[in-house]
Amino acid sequence: QVKLVESGGGLVQPGRSLRLSCAVFGFTLDYYAIGWFRQAPGKEREGVSCISGSDGSTHYADSVKGRFTISRDFASKTVYLQMNSLEVEDTAVYYCAAGPPVDYCSTFNVPTTRHWGLGTQVTVSS
């Protein structure tokens, strides 16, 4: 069975860093693209970053570009989201998601997502 498990969320001060992990089960990282989404209270779930399963190419939302970095480790079957220079506006529940290995990251969104993790809370506050 395919399963995605997020971890690494917590409370951090603005300007600090946090690294989220998405452990995957039931497939290898070249089989699915992995995207990170977030949903803040009263907001729609939005794509944050994505890494393709085919070639590992990456994509970032404009709001996080230059601050967040997505990466993957095949040995541990884990996808990471390194979040630097965190802002209060980054506060949300962060979800990792699996989509088709090709094309998903070009327009990754909720309808085309195949599998979801349960989410991890990230709170940025002084």
N, C-alpha and C positions, 0 to 999 in steps of 0.2 A: 504494500500500500504506500502511496505517496503521502508524505507528511513533511510539513515545514514547521520548525520550532524556532521562534525568535527569543533572543535574550540580550541583556546588556543595557536595558533601559534604566532610568532612574532620575534623580533630581540633581541638576547641575546649575551652576551660576552662569550668567551670560558671559560669553567670551571663552568659556571652557570647552573641553572636548569630550566626546563620548563615542564609543565604538559599539555598534550593534552587530549581532551575529545572527545568521539564519542557517541553522543546521538542516540539511535535507536528508530525507530517507526515502528509499525506494527507487532512486534513479541517480545517475551520474550528472555532473554539472554541465556536461556538453549536450545533454538531452533536452533540457528546458532552459529557457531564458529566465532569469530571476530579477524581479523588480521589487523595489521598496516603495511602499505607499504610506501615506499618513492621513489621519483624520483628526482634526481639532473639533472641539465642541461647537455644534451649530454649523459646521462646515462639511462640504462634500469630501469624500475620499479622493485624494489627489496623488498622482504619480510623482515620486521624488527622484528616483534613479533606477537604472536598469542595466543589466549586463547580459549580453546575448549568449545563448548556449553554443552557437556555432563557432564564433571566432573571438568571443570575449570582449567585443566592442562595447563601449559604455555610453550612457546617455544620462543627462542631468536636467532637472527642471531649472529654469532660469533663477528661481528663488534660492537655489542652493549651489549653483555652479560656482566653483572656486573655493567653496567651503567644505563640501562633502565629497568623499571618494568611495566608489564601490569597487570591490575586488572579490576574487574567489580563490579558494584553495582546494585543489582536487583531492589531496590526501585526506584532509579532514572533512571533505564534502560540506564546506561552509562558505557562505557568502557574507562578506562584511560590508558594513556601511560606516566609514570613518567620518564623524561629524565634528568639524572644527569651527571655531568662532561662533558658537551657538548663540542664537538670539531668542528672545522671549517668544517671538512668532513661530519658532520651531516646535513649540510645545504641542504635542499630539500623541495619539496612539500610532505607533509605527508597525506596519505589517509587511512581511515579505510574501511574495507571490510568485507562482510559476506560470509561465506562458509558453507558447510555441518557440522552439529554438531559433527560428528564422522569422524576421519581420516584427515580432512582438515588441521589441524595444523601439522601433521606429515610431509607433503610436500606442505604447502600452497604456492600457486602460482597464477599468473594471470588467466590462463585458467580455473581453477576450482573455481574461485571466482564467486559468484552469484550476489552480489550487491556491489556497490561502493559509497562512499561519494564523494564530489566534491574536497576535499583536503584543507589543510591549510598550509601556507608557514611558514617554520622555517628557520631563517637565523642566523647563528652563526658567529659573526664577532667582532673584536675589534673596 
